Amino acid sequence: MAARMAARLVGLAMLLLLLDLAYTPRAHRRQVQALVTNRPGITSYMHMAAEMGHPVRSRRWVPLADVSPVAACAVVLAEDERFFGKGTVSWMEQRMLMRRMLQGDFTRGGSGISQQLARNLFLSADRTPRRKAREYLLAHELSRTLSKERQLELYLNVVEWGDGVWGIEAASRHYFGVPASALTPAQGAVLATLLPAPRRELQFALGAEPARRQEGIARKLWRARLLSTDGYHATVDRIREWRRQLRLTGDARTAWLRVEGLMGPEAASFTASAWSKGALPIARLCDGGRRGV
């Protein structure tokens, strides 16, 4: 009798979960459709951050056309290298993630840009199978409704880059004192590595793993032909010098000014300095296989 009751309860719980998941995309469909032309307001993640004592301190919207291409591609290559060439998700990465979750390992994420965008806009940061399933469904709804370029534009504007710093324009000015349109390869690589732990900011950026990621992103930019070979080596040297100066000063902007004083302004060694008619489309610019290695 007890076993039968337990089975019924499990069945009821599964039914409720399936109904919840089936309703999730429908509940947000109107909001997703509005994103085709409208800027999002305060997101779910912004609400949660404010409730935890981290209110929005700086937030500036910037069109994708006004973001340095090399910085936008640094983010794509760091967070979701196959973003423009796959569907909603990378199933290879998701299989690895689900295997870890089934083993009880919830310490690392595996979400691509569409999934991260869905989570930031509508969900919580809970590392649970239910949230992950809802994230898949909402990412599919976003991908069904919005172009990849629009998803990237939204992503760059709604993710957190520091304590209370939201969007790449605010982050660019906060850390380097320049607009997002003026971000250099080295600056783009540094910003991209802040995304996994934005509230730890520079403490996180100075860690050993972020250092490897920063130089790895520079190599990916080289593979995408956004950096020449000389530009790649110069970018890595500049990142390393910035990290040395950051340890001395404790301030990202001051450290960068010191780097420029020592090494001169960073050369525009990437392919396209602006989104202009005749330039390569963003999907092609961010292709990490363009160099064929």
N, C-alpha and C positions, 0 to 999 in steps of 0.2 A: 504493500500500500504506500509506504513512504517513498519507495523507489519510483512508483508510478507518479506520485505527486511531484517529486523532484524533476522527473522528465517533463511533466506538463509545464512546470515553472520555467525550465530551460527553454522549452519550445515557445512559450509566451514571450520570454525575454528576447529570443531571436526574432520573433515576429515584430515586436516593437522596434527593435534595432533596424530591421529591414524597412519598416514604414518610415522611420526617422531618416534613413539614408535616402529613400525614394523621394521624400519631401524636400530635402536639402536644396537641390538645384532649383526647384520650383519656387521655394521661399525667397530666393535671391535673384530670380531671373530678371525682374524689373530693374533692380539695382545694377546688375551686370549690363543690361541693355543701355542704361543711362550712361555707362562709362564709354560708349562709342564716341560720344562728343563732349561729355561733361567731366570736369575734374572731381575726384572724390573728396568728400568732406573729411571729418575726423574718422579715422579707421578704427577697427576693433583693437588693433595693437596700440594705437595711440590712447584709446580709452583705458586699456589695461595698464599701460605705463603710468598714466596720470594717477590712477587709483593706487599704484605702488609708490607714489611719491616722485615720479619722474615726468612732470608735465612738459608739454611742448614748449621749448625755448626758442627754437628757430626752425622755420619751415618756409621754403620758397619754391613755388612751382617753376619749372623750366621745361619748355618744349624739347623734344628729342633733337630737333634741328639745331638747338642752341647748346647741346652738350658736345664737348670734344669727342670726336669719333674714337680716338684711341682710348679715352677713359671709358666710354660706353662699352667698347669691345673688351677692355680689361675686366669689366664686371661680368660680361657674358662668358668670357673664357675662364674666369675664376669660379663662377657659380653654376654654369650650365653650358658646357662647351658645345653640346649638340643641340642647343635651343632652337636654332633656325632650321635644323635638318631633321628633326624628329616630330612626332605628334605631341600629345599633351605631356607625356612623361617618358623618361628613359626606363624601359622595363628591366634592363640589366641592373641598373642602380636600385630599382625598387625591389627586385628579387633579393639582392644583398641586404637591403634594409629590413625586409620582412623576415629574413633568416635571423638577423640580429635581434629583432623584436621578439620573435618566438623563443629565442634563447634568453630573453629578459634583459637584453642590452638596449636601453633607450637613450644612450649617451650621445649618439651621433645622428644627425639628420641625413636625409638623402633626397631632399626635395629640389626640383628644378625651379626655374624662374616662375613658370605658371603656377606651380603649387605654392611657392613662397608668396606670390602675389595674392592668391586666394586666401591663404592663412592670414596675411597681414590685413586684408580688407575686411574679412568676415568672421574669422575663427579665433581660437585661443592658442596659447603656446603649449597646451597640454600634450605630452608625448604618450598618447593612447591610440590603440587601434581604431577606435571610433572617430577620433579627430582626423587620423590619417585617411580613413575611408571618405570622410566628408571633404577633405582636402582634394582627393582625387576627383570627386564628382564636381566640385566647384571649379577646379582647374580645367576640367573638360568643358564646363559651361563657358568659362572665359575664353578658351581656345576656339570654341564653336562660334563665339560672337565677335571676338576682337582679333585683329591682325597681330602677328608677332611683333611688329614695330610698335603698335599701340600698347601691347602688354609690356614691352620693355620700357616705354615711356612712363607708364604708370608705375612700374616697379622702381625705376630710378627715383621717382618722386615720393613714394610712400614708405620706403624702408627706412629704418633707423640707422644712423651712421655714427652716433655718439649720444651721450646722455642728454635727451631732449632735442637732439639735432636730427631732423627728418628731411630726407631728400638730398640728392646729390648737389644741388645748388647751395643749400645751406651748409652742407659738409665741406664743399670746396672753399667757401668763404671762411668757415670756422677754422679749418686746419691750415689753409695756405693763403688766405686773403685774396683769392682770385675767383672770378665767376667760373662756372662749370665749362663754359666755352673755351676757357684758357688753360684747362688742365693738361699737363704734360704726361708723357708715358710713365715716368717714375711716380708722379703724383697719382695717376690713375691706378697703378699697381698697388700703391700704399692704401688708397681708399678701398679698393676691392677686398683687401685682406682684413679690413675692420668689420665687415658685415657679420661674420659669425659671432662676434662678441662686442657689439657697439658700445655698450656702457662701460666697458673696461678701457675703451679708447686706446691711449698711447701705451698703457701698461701692457695691453695685449699685443699691440703692434711691435713691441720690442722683444717679444718671445722668440724662441728658436724656430718654432713651427711657422709663424707668420713670416719670418725672414726667408725661409725656404719657399714659401708660397709667393712672396713678392718677387723673388728672382725667377721662380717658375712661371709666373704670369708674364714677366718680361720676355722669357723664352717663347711663350705662346704667341705673344705679339710679334716676335720675330718670325715664327712659323707662319703667321697670318700675313706676312709681308707688310705689316704696319711699322716695323722697325727694320732698318738696314742692319747688316752685321755690325758695323761700327756703332750704329745707334743702339743696338742691343747691349754691347759692352759698356757704352757710356751710360746707359740707363741703370745697369746693375751697379756700376761704380757710384753713381749718384745716390742710389738707394742706400748703399752701404755707408756712404759719407753722411747722409741724412740721419741714419740710425745712430752713428757716432755722435753727431751734433745734438741729437735729441736726448741722448743720455746725459750730455753736459748741460743742456739748457732746460730740459723738461717741458719745452713748448714747441709744438710742431711748426708754427709759423716762423718763429725765431730761428729754429734749426734750418728751415729751408732758406731763409735769407743768408745764413752763414754759408750754406752749400753754394749758393749763387755767388757769394763773395769769393769763395775759394776756387770754384770751377767755372764761373761764368753762367749766363742764362742757358737754360736747357734748349738745345736746338730742336726745331720742329722736324724731327726725323721720321715722321710717319707719312703715310701715303696721301691722305686727304685731310686738310685742316678745317674743312667745313662741309656741311651737307649742301651740295650745289648741283645744279643741273649738269648731268654728264658724269658726275662722280659715281663710284661704285656704290651699289645699294648696301645698306647696313648688313644684310645677311651675308653678302659676299665679303665685305670688309672684315667681318668677325670670323671668317672661316679659317680655323687653325690649321687647315691642311693645304693652304694655298702655296706654301713653299715646297710641298711634296716630301717632307721629312717628318 
